[in-house]
Amino acid sequence: MSDAAPSDTDARGDVDADPEGASATAATADRGPGASGDDRAVSLRLDGITKLFDDGGDGVVAVEDVTLDIYDGEFIVLVGPSGCGKTTTLRTIAGLESPTEGDVVIRDRVVNDLEPRERGVAMVFQNYALYPHKTVRDNVAFPLEIRKFPDEEVATRVEETAALLGITELLDRRPSELSGGQQQRVALGRAIVRDPELFLFDEPLSNLDAKLRIQMRTELNKLHDRVGKTSVYVTHDQVEAMTLSDRVVVMNEGRVQQVAPPEEVYARPANRFVAGFIGEPPMEFFDCTVVERDGRLLVETDGFALALPARAVAAYEAYDGPPDGLELGIRPEDIEDASLVEAPDEHCLDAVVLVVEPVGPARDLSLRPVGLADDDAAEFTARVSNDSDARSGDVVRLAVDVDEVHLFDRETGENILA
């Protein structure tokens, strides 16, 4: 950790002051608190946010037309691959970047022209940015002291915040005497002590080891339940996104791909990108054609055919694209060794086992459909029960839970079954 003191407007997250009399346009009054179908009050509204960066005279689009309502007390997680625009979106909310187009609205006030410290938000960064020469007590108190809070109130707030985070016994230590998890708690305390309108988190757990990240995810969930403030959290880690969020915002190439509760994002991904990004192991995709045979609709790939369930039949009949313009999507965990389950033949396929990988409570099988040439493109993964006897080189019959399959328009990427 650097000994250099962080600047006033970035690493400490001093973006929280809400000056009395600050004027802003109530631009959303006519839309009401439930602009996207929810009747809760909106804490934060992003209205058509676009951000371009200049790159030698060319405008590089980092964020494009992001529109989102975030409600009182929600924990929202922005997730996506590196360069997808999630951190730029968060920095635009904080006021560390200015939108090229669109409005950031906090509590019905457009805050585009307000300085970071005037927005009523507090930001927790990936690097904890603690002052190395100050004690924990002084680090937590600093945001209040620079705003001239009375000494008695500062002392009371620091003690209350420390008790909330379980760091009371650390108050007289310096950052160099703390573990990574303890430093993260101090950084959280510095944000909480100000009682901001919004909490913003920019990958705050990425510097921690795997075990501590799991522990801190649990602590963040508990903390959010206690504090109850609206939070926006950025991560590239889908596990963090799925375990922390009330709703997940999946982004790619600067655009929002889907906004939904984590269970819905997993079970009903809006498009091929979301389906492939969310889930571990990732969803498997197969070029396919839908055909009618013996009065049933089947989805055929190069190596196997599966009968479509009723919900898929109804969605396909409403689809106006070509029957060969689709991709079949199957999650590895929706494939099981057929010897362990009861499944009709039309929901099964035969495959050669290439590799068996134990993964604790299950086994990942690397497979290739019987009859296909030795081609990496034909390989897929199934996550089967540990009770499976499948070994490398075996031909195994696999049962697919066809109620969980997906069909994607190959041109648009849209999930026609979502």
N, C-alpha and C positions, 0 to 999 in steps of 0.2 A: 504494500500500500504506500502510495506516495506521501511524502511529508508536506507537499505543497498544500496550502489551504485552498479549499474549493471557492469558486467565485460566488457572489451573492445571488446570481440569477440562474445558476444551473445545478451544480452537483448537490447542493443542500436541499434543493426543491423548495426554495423560498418563493413560492408562487401562490401564496395563500391569502394575502390580505384582501379585504373586501371593504374599501373605503366608503365611509358614509357619504351619501349624496352622489355617488358615481352614477352617471346617466347612461342609459342604453335603450335601444329601441325594443319594445315588446312586440317583436316581429311575428310571434306565433300565436297571438291572442285569438285570432280567428280560427286557428286549427284546433284549439282546445288541448287538454292534457293527454288525451288518448289518440294522438294523431295517427298512430299505426294500429288502432283497434284495441288498445289497452286503456282502461279508464283510470289508471293510476296517474299521479302527478309526474311530469317529466322533469327530471333533474338536469339533464343535458340533452341538447338536440344538435346533431350535426346535419346541416341543411345544404346538400349539394357541395360538399367540400372537395375542392380540387387544388392540388399543390404541384406546381411546376418548378423545377430547378434549372438554372441556366448552365448549359454545358458547351462552352465555346460558341455561344450564339444560338445553339439549338436548345429548345425547351424539352427537358426530360420530365415526363409525367411520373411523379412519385405516388400520388393519390388522385383518383379520378371519380368524381361525382358520388362521394360517400354520403349517404343520408341514413340517419339512425336516431331513434329515440331511446334514451336510457332513463329508466324510471327510478323513483325514490327507493333507496336501499338496495338496488340491484348490484350484483357482482358480475360485471361483463368482462369477458376475456377476448381480446383480439389475438388471433392465431394465424399463422401462415409461414411459408418458407422465408428465408432471408431475402430482403429486397422487395417484399410484397406490399410495403407501405404502412405496416402496423405502427412502427415507432414514429414515423412522420405524422401519422394521424394523432398519436398521443401527444407529441410535441406541439402540434397545432392546437389541441385542446388546452394545453398548458400555457400557450402564448410564446413558446420558444421558437415557433415558426408561424408565419402569417399565411393564411390561405390565399391562393391566387384567385379563387372563386369560392363563393358560398359563405355561410355564416356558422359560427360557433355560438350557441345560445345556452346560457346557464341561468336557470330559474327565470325564463322569459326575458332575459336581457342579452342582447347581442354584445359579445365581449371582444369582437375582432380588434378593436382599437384600444383595448385595455392592456396595460403591462402585465407580465406574468404574476407579479405580487398583488395585483388588483383583482384577480379573478376568483378568489376564494377557493383555490385548489392547493393541495400539497402533493409533492411528487417524491416517490422513492425510487432510486436509481439502482442499476446493476452494481456499480461501485458504491460502497456505503458512504464515501465522502465525509468521513468524520474528521473533525479537527484533532490531529494527533497530540497536540499540546494541552488539550482541554480534557477534563474528566467527563465521564458519562453524564453526570449531573449538568455540567456546563454545556455539553453538546446538545442535550435535550432542551435546556432552557434557552439556548441562544436565539431561536426565532422569536421568542417572546421578549427577550431583553432588547433586541434591536428595534422592537416596536414599542418600547417604553412601557411595558406592562408593570404594574406595581410589584415590588419585590415579594410581598406576601402572596399575591396571586400566582406569580411565577413559581414560588416554592410549592404551593398547594398543587398546581397543575402538574409539576414535574413528579411529585410524590404519587399522585393519583395515576399518572401514566405509567410510571415505573411499576406500580403494584399491578396494573392491568396486564403488563407484559412480563411480569415475573423477573424484573431486573433490579429490584430495590437493593439487593446486596451488592450490585455492581456500580452503584452511583458514584463512588469515589475512586473507581479505577479509570485508567486511560485506555484508549482503543487498542494499543499494542499488547495489553494484558488480557484481551478478550479473544474468544474463539470466533470463527466466522459466523456461526449462528447467533452468538451474543451481539456481535457488531450489527447484524441485520436487525435484531430487536431494537437496538439503540436507534438505528436509522428509521425504523417504524415509529418509535417513540417520538422522534423529532417531528414527524409528520402529524401524529395523533395529538400532540400537546396543543396544536394550534386550532383544533376543532374546525377543520376546513369544511367547505361545502362538498368537495369531491376529493377522493383519493385516486391518484394516478400511480401505477406501478410499471416500471420499465424493466422487465426481466430480472426482478430482484433476487431470484434464487439461483441464477445461472452460475454463480461463483462457488456454490456449495457442493460438497460431495453428495453422492446419490442418497445415502442414508439420511443425511441432514436435510436434503431437499424434501424427502418424504415427510420428515418430522415438521418442517416449516410449513409445508402445504396444510397439514392438519392444524397447525397453530394459526395460520392465516384464516382458515375457515372459522375457527372458534372466535378469533378476533373480530371478524366481520359480523358474526352473529351478535357479539357483545356491543360493538360500536354502532352497527346498523347504518353506516354511511354508504352512499353510492360510491362504487369503486370501478375503475377501468384498469385492466391488467393486460400487459403485452407479454407474449411468450411465443417461442417457436416450438415449445414442447407440448405435444397434443395431450399428454397425460395431465399436465398442469391445467390445460384448458378444460378438459373433461371433468376433472375432479373439483376444481375451484368455482366454476362459473354457474350462474343462474341461466345465462344465455351465452352461447359461443358466437363470435363473429369471425367467420373464416374469410381470409383475404388472399388474393393472388393478383399479381401484376397491378397493384394499386386499386383494385376494385373489390367490393364486397361480393362474395360468392353465395353465402348463406348466413342468416341470423336465426338461431333457434336454440332451444334447450339442448344440452349435450346428448341426451338420449335420442332426440329427434335427428340431430345431425348425424349420429351413428346409424340409426335405423332407416332414415329416409333422406339420404344425401341429395341435395338439389341437383347436382351435376357430377360429371365424371371426376373433375378435379377434387371436389370435396370427398367423394367416395374413395379416391386413391390416397388422399392426404390423411384422413381420419381413419384410424384402425391400425393395429399392429399384431400380426403381419398385415400388410396392406391388402386391399381387395384385389382379386384376380380378375382380369378382363379377357374376354374371348370374342373375336369377330364371329357374328352369327347371322343366321337367317331364320325367320319365322315361317313355318310351313304348316299346312293342314293335312292331317293323315288320320284316317279312320274316325273322322268326326272330332278330332282333338287338335289343338294348336300345340306344336312342338317348336322348341328353339334348337336349331342345329348348329353345331360348330364343326370344325374339321375332325375332331376326335370323338364326339359324343353328341347325343340328343337328349333333351329333357322335356317333359310335359309341363306346360305352363299352368300354374294354379289359377283359380277363378279370378282373383283380383288382378292378376297379370293379363288374363284374357280380356277383361273389361277395359283395362287401360290401353292394351294394344289395339283393340277395335276402335278406340277413339283417336288413335295415332294416325296421322295422315302422311307419314313418310313411307319410303320404300321398305319392303320386308327384309331386304339385305343391307339396310342402312343402319343397323343397330349393333351394339356391343352388349354382351352378357356380362354382368358383374356378380361375382360370388365371393363372399368373405370366407377365408380359410376355416374359421371356426364354425361355419355352416356346412362343412363337409365332415362326414364321420365314416369310420370303418363300418361297412354294411353288415358285417358279421355281428356287430354289437347293437344293431337297431333293426326295427321292422320297417321296411320301405319297399314300395312297389318297384318293379324293374324300370318303369319309365322315369323314376327319380334317381336312377343309379348310373354309374359309369365305371369302366374298368381302366386301370392305369398301372404302369410299371413304377415301382418304388426306386428312386435313385439314391436318396439320402434320408436317413432318419436322425432327427435332432431332438433329444429330450429337452423339454423346457419346463421342468418342475411338474405341475399337475397335468401336463399334456405332452404330446409329441408332435413336432412339425415334420410332415412328410414332403419331401421334394419329389414330384411325380411328373410322368409324361403319359398322356392317353395311349392306350394300346393301339398299335397299328400306325402310329406316326413315327416319322424318321427322327433320328437323334438330332434334335434342333432345340437350342436354348429357348427359342421363341415359343415353343410348344409346352414348356415346363410350367408347372403351377404348384402352389403350396396348399396342403390341407393340415389343419390342426385337429388331430384325433385324440381320443382317449388313451391314457396310459395302458388300458386293458387291451389295446390292439396288439396283435402278434406280428404285424407287418415288419418285414426286414428288407434291407437293401437287396434289390434284384427280384423281389416277389412281384407277382401280379395280384393286385388287390382290388376288390370291388368296393366302391365308395358310394355312400348315400348322400344326396344333396337335399338340404331343407329348402325345397323350392318356394316355400312361402316367404323366404328371405332373399330371393334373388332380385337382381335389378336389371333393367334394360335402359341403355343410354343411346340417344340419337348420336350417331357417329359424327355428324357434321356440327351440331350445336353443343354437344356434350350434355344436354338436358336429360335428366332421369325421368322417363315417361311413366314410371311407377311411383314416383314420390308423391 
